[in-house]
């Protein structure tokens, strides 16, 4: 089986067609469980995956760089990052390349920090970074 790429985003769609697109946390977890973490080459994460996350972005993050997860009712890309680390530990499978394409700077930093801290503790290169992936809306 050729390894695949997973793109998590509730709105955007990458221009390159070989991405498998997941729109929310449940779809993300189900797709990775179905495919198997060891059959994934790359994962790119968005942070804000729904209305309350978008509201929090425009109300607090964009204006004063504060992100209050108590104001977000759906699971975010940060929840997906935490699930990925847990899955990697539980199954003893190394993470694929994980990148972040979110426009939310605070959420991006949280996801990259979480993934890179895990990689650091495993004595692996801390290579989770923010990227731009050409997309449509």
C-alpha positions, 0 to 999 in steps of 0.5 A, spaced: 500 500 500 502 506 498 502 511 504 497 517 503 496 524 506 491 526 510 488 534 510 484 536 516 480 542 515 473 544 515 472 549 510 479 549 505 480 543 500 487 542 497 488 543 490 493 537 489 488 531 489 492 526 492 490 528 499 484 525 503 480 530 506 477 530 513 472 535 515 472 534 523 475 530 529 470 524 528 472 523 521 479 524 522 480 519 527 475 514 523 479 515 517 486 514 521 483 508 524 481 505 518 487 506 514 492 505 520 497 510 522 503 506 519 500 507 512 500 515 512 506 519 510 503 526 512 498 529 516 496 537 515 492 540 521 487 546 521 486 548 528 479 551 528 474 546 526 467 549 527 463 555 528 465 556 536 472 555 534 471 561 528 468 565 533 473 565 538 478 566 533 475 573 530 473 575 538 479 573 541 485 570 537 485 575 531 484 582 536 489 580 542 492 573 541 488 570 546 485 563 545 480 560 550 478 553 549 472 554 554 469 558 548 470 552 543 464 547 543 467 542 538 473 539 538 479 542 534 485 540 531 489 541 537 484 535 540 487 531 533 494 533 535 493 530 542 489 524 539 495 522 534 500 522 540 496 518 544 495 513 538 502 513 536 504 511 544 498 506 544 500 503 538 508 504 538 508 507 531 512 513 529 508 519 527 508 521 520 510 528 518 505 532 521 504 539 519 500 545 521 496 550 515 491 553 520 491 561 520 490 561 527 497 563 530 495 561 537 492 554 535 498 553 530 503 554 536 499 549 541 499 544 535 506 544 533 508 545 540 504 539 542 507 535 537 514 537 537 514 536 545 512 529 543 518 528 538 523 531 542 521 526 548 522 520 543 529 523 541 526 525 534 527 531 530 522 536 532 520 537 525 512 539 525 512 546 522 507 551 519 506 550 512 502 553 506 498 548 502 495 551 496 487 550 497 480 552 495 474 554 499 
